[in-house]
């Protein structure tokens, strides 16, 4: 699964800070509502339900919250970069500033897992994470994900 299929330029947000994990998830739900046309309250509820099972903070300042949403037809994502990292109960206890949230239809089992694997694999790269933190524009962020896919496929 290609990240470029999951992430449109309209779904990339370079935002200010948040003061808590819940506020980050609320910002993520708001971004999903704006970019993907999803119901903000339902997205937040689904993200909070998933997060209650265990943190989606992967380490290295990255979180990949994900949720299943009724009415969706494919897996889609939103990416947020925060100016100030926020505690997220990540596996390495580091605060998070890069959030790649995935939203999937309830029955998208294999596609959801492939999307999670693709995003997690890409964001494991310290070089990509640093470039994402330095990118100045939405187009630059998206290009980094597309470039990373091309490099991984080669």
N, C-alpha and C positions, 0 to 999 in steps of 0.2 A: 504494500500500500504506500502510495506517495503522499508526502505531507502537502505537496502542492494541490492535491485533490481535496484535502481537508481544510485548507486555510486560504481564504480569499483576502485580498488587501483590506476589504471592509471589516474583516474580523481580527485585525491587528490594532492594538491599543497601546500607545506609549503614554503612560499615565503617571500622575503624582503618587503619593504614598497612601498607605492605609495604616490603621493603628492596630488591627487585629486580624487573625485568620478569618473570622466571620465576615469582617468588612471586605477582605480580599475576595471571599466567595460571593458576597453580595455584588461587588464590582464585576466579577466574572459573570454572574447571572444577568446583570444589566447589559454587559457587552454582548452576551449571547442573544438577548432580546433585541438589541439594536441591530446587530449584524446578521443574525440568522432568522429573525422574525419569531422567536420563541417567547413563550410566556415567562416573564421575569420571575414571578413568584414561584412558579412550578420549577424553574431551573434552580433557584436557590434552595428550595425544599429538597430536590433530588441531590444536589451537591452536598448539602448538609447530611442527608441520610447516608450517602456513600462515605463521607468523611468520618461519620460516627463509627464506621466499621474499622477504621484505621487510617492514619494519615497518608495522603497521596504525595507528601513531600519526599522526593527521591534522593535528596542530597545535592550538594554543589550549588545551592541556591535555587533549585528547580522544584516545582510542584506540577503534577499532572492530574488535577481533579477531573473526574468523569462521572457521567450520569446517563441513564436511559430515560428518554422522554417520549411519551406517547405522541403520535402524529408525525414523527420524523420519518423520512424515507431513506436516509443515508447518514453515515457518520460524518459529522462536521466539527470543526474546532474553532476556538478563539485563543489568541495569544495576547497576554498582557505583560508589559514590563513596568515594574514599579521603580520609582526613584529611590525609595527607601525600603530595604528588605524588612519583612515581617516574620515573626515567629510562626512556624507552621507545623511544629512537631515532626520535623523531617528526621529521617533515619540518622543523619549526622549532626542533628541539633543545630544546624546552621539556619539562619533566617532565609526566607525565599524572596526573590525579586523577579524571577522568570516563571510565568504561569502559562501552561498550554493546556487548556481545558478541552475535553472531548465530550460531545453529546451524540448519543446514538439511539436508534429505534430500539424498542424493547426486545425484539427478536434478532438483533444484529450481532449475535454471539461471536462468530469467527471474524467478521469485519471489525467489530469493536476491539477484539484482541489484537488483530493485525495493526490497527491504528495505534493502540497503546504501545505496541512493540516498536513501531516505526518512530514515534515521537520520543519514547524513552531512549532508544538507540541513538538518535540524533543528539539529544540533549545530554548524553553521557560525555560528549566531547568537550573538554575544557576550552579548546580553541573556539568552538562554535559558541559556547556560552559567553565567552569574553567578547567575541565579535557582536553578538546580540546585545550585549550591554553597551557597546560603543556605537552601535548603529544610530544614525541621526533621523532616519525617515522610515515610514512604513514600508516603502518600496525596498529599502535596503534590508530591512528585517526579512521580508518575504524572499528576496534574492538569496540571502544566506541559507534559508531552509532549502530552496531549490538547488543551490550550488552544493550543499551538503549531500542531498539525494544523489546528484550526479556523481559526486566523488565516491559515495558508498557503492553505487552501481558499477563503477569502473573496475 
